[in-house]
Amino acid sequence: MSSKSQKGSFENSLERLEAIVEEMQSDDLPLEGRLKRFEEGVALVRECKKLLESAAKKVEVLVKSSGGKLETRLFEEVRQRLRETGSGDYEVEEEEKE
């Protein structure tokens, strides 16, 4: 699924969730209708969560530091460091301990 379709899907799901909340707050909706909306809302929340997790994975890069410790870095941070060094190597600088 492309990021554009994920964005549209996420936004559509979020809009539908907002509509469901409004419907459920209405006194006109019978109990059976509220239960159906609740079930639909739970499915939408799960889908939104999956889309958000997928997006988060795309912007994070796992980098092995010089100390052998695995650290998560944001993709933009890694890209900027690679531009600065002009090489394909990336090492996390260890902070000095006092």
Secondary structure as UniProt FT lines:
FT   HELIX           3..25
FT   TURN            27..28
FT   HELIX           31..59
FT   STRAND          60..64
FT   TURN            66..67
FT   STRAND          70..74
FT   HELIX           75..85
//
